[in-house]
């Protein structure tokens, strides 16, 4: 039981990290696009 809960917590942590990574990546892409367009 506790092992499964630990695994789920790890999955959740990875998911939030992935979301933050995707968000920063998207911000970088838009910034680069603006730099190219200007």
C-alpha positions in Angstrom: 0.0 0.0 0.0 2.6 2.5 1.1 4.8 1.5 -1.9 2.0 2.2 -4.4 1.3 5.6 -2.7 5.0 6.5 -3.0 5.0 5.6 -6.7 1.9 7.7 -7.3 3.5 10.7 -5.5 6.6 10.3 -7.8 4.4 10.3 -10.9 2.6 13.4 -9.7 6.0 15.2 -9.1 7.2 14.2 -12.5 4.0 15.4 -14.1 4.2 18.9 -12.5 7.9 19.1 -13.5 7.0 18.2 -17.1 4.3 20.9 -17.1 6.7 23.5 -15.8 9.3 22.4 -18.4 6.8 22.6 -21.2 5.6 26.0 -20.1 9.2 27.4 -20.0 9.9 25.8 -23.4 6.8 27.4 -24.9 7.9 30.8 -23.5 11.3 30.3 -25.0 9.8 29.4 -28.4 7.5 32.5 -28.4 10.4 34.7 -27.4 12.6 33.3 -30.2 9.8 33.8 -32.7 9.4 37.4 -31.6 13.1 37.9 -31.9 13.1 36.4 -35.4 10.1 38.5 -36.5 11.4 41.8 -35.2 
